[in-house]
Amino acid sequence: MQSVDLAAILEQTLIVALKLSAPALLTALAVGLLVSLVQAVTQINEATLAFVPKVLAISVALVVAGSFMTSTLMTFSRHLFDQMILVGAT
């Protein structure tokens, strides 16, 4: 396996990791900002108040984006297995 091939696989791995984590992280960011804004407006300073909405929103985001995440991971896995077969054939 050439170093160029390894670098390409590493780059693809990082992109797939970003794609898989984006729905949950962006949802948590948006809900966190919204809850912080509500807390600032109402002057309710409770640290645990943001926990339940974040958990619920992340759960919904994972259910909604689950098929996208599964297809992305399956495509990447197939690509990796194809690359391993090519390396084994040479």
Buried (B, 14 or more C-beta within 10 A) or exposed (E): EEEEEEEEBEEBEEEBEEBBEBBBEEBBEEBBEBBEEEBEEEEEEEEEBBEEBBEEBBEEBEEEBEEEBEEBEEEBEEEBEEBEEEEEEE
